[in-house]
Amino acid sequence: MSDPICVTGLGIISAIGNNCRENVTALLNEQTGIAAMRYLNSIHTEFPVGEVALSDNEMKQILNINSEKIIARTTLLGIFAVQEACEQSQIFSAGYKRIGFISGTTVGGMEKSESFYLDFLENNSKNEYIGIHDCGACTEGIADYFGKFSMTTTISTACSSAANAIILGANMLKTGMLDAVIVGGAECLTKFHLNGFNTLMILDKEHCRPFDAHRAGINLGEGAGYLVLEKEKNALSRNAKPICTVSGYGNACDAYHQTASSPDGKGALLAMQKAIEMSGLDYSDIDYINAHGTGTNNNDLSEGTAVSTLFDKIPPISSTKSFTGHTTSAAGGVESVLSILAMKHRFLPANLNFNTHIPELNLIPVQHTVRDVQLNHILKNSFGFGGNNSSIIFSNYTTE
């Protein structure tokens, strides 16, 4: 790649921490954030979830936002993670005129609609929350907090949304449309998608067990994860320190089913193949796969089949959803940040709660944290409803 796309900033908030440092500590110590519901007002308390350990009011206070302001939880989570990423990269002091913001989300401000709906039926003059309902409004809300972006856009492709935001951002840098871009996603928990996944009968009443023969489904989570991307030449000219590069990516839609992955994992296979081909790497160069790994019967078998087909020798693989829960549209952002942090701090994250391998697969995930390992190339998978499959390769930054 003549002018690599570099990551110069990372920001995250999840069930295992409110910043990068806290997330690394939890991963290293195998401390899950999945627990009983605390903030989501649902009758389905039988389902454990991965909630961020801050109320809306606590986040407003930290961010100096008026406590009376109606603002979506998704927006608050996004502001937290974007702020950390931009502070690390110092992107706003770079002198760039064209800084973009691309965010993946689906439920947007729906949790506020759920809270105010009954009031709306009786008093439709209180419509302020209507303006923050849709997912695009949350992206605009995050952008407005900073007031620094020349363009903003939202991607909503279900659970591949944030990964596709990263891909779009990288493409816009390559074509010279932007000088820098903040990419990733944010998503809060809502009754809407809790009830939706429950209707599909893919929620686990215990802690999720990705890639286990006895897996029973998803633990939903919430959070936000963002990356600052810019070309290497520009980053170095302003003395920024590249963390890693986005060396390859691919997207493929198998359109097999509205909510299920194809049994042969063809879409996932194509996405991973495209990413590796773009990177110019050999398959044996991949040091770790951060799997989509939801813990459902369908997803884990489909993804595992694709990985087994693609690799003669499967690299170390794990799903960090056993820590954070499935953050749905934000997953590609949250888990990309976690993957890059694992590369930076030289460890393989554990795939918690694994006990028994899936008989149809020759795949054993990383069962406990492995420390002091060199990770040069990480493959991150994010797969969404409708068969929208995205894979991204992050490569350790070197000056050679």
CORPE-V615967 format. One record per run of one state. SS is the DSSP state (~ for helix, > for strand, _ for the rest). FROM is the first residue (numbers start at 1). TO is the last residue. If there is no record, write none. Layout:
((SS:FROM:TO) (SS:FROM:TO))
This chain:
((_:1:4) (>:5:14) (_:15:16) (>:17:17) (_:18:19) (~:20:28) (_:29:34) (>:35:35) (_:36:48) (>:49:50) (_:51:55) (~:56:62) (_:63:72) (~:73:89) (_:90:90) (~:91:93) (_:94:98) (>:99:104) (_:105:109) (~:110:122) (_:123:127) (~:128:132) (_:133:134) (~:135:146) (_:147:150) (>:151:155) (_:156:157) (~:158:174) (_:175:179) (>:180:187) (_:188:190) (~:191:199) (_:200:202) (>:203:203) (_:204:217) (>:218:218) (_:219:219) (>:220:221) (_:222:222) (>:223:231) (~:232:237) (_:238:243) (>:244:253) (_:254:265) (~:266:279) (_:280:282) (~:283:285) (_:286:287) (>:288:290) (_:291:296) (~:297:310) (_:311:315) (>:316:318) (_:319:320) (~:321:324) (_:325:325) (>:326:326) (_:327:327) (~:328:345) (_:346:346) (>:347:348) (_:349:369) (>:370:371) (_:372:376) (>:377:384) (~:385:387) (>:388:396) (_:397:400))
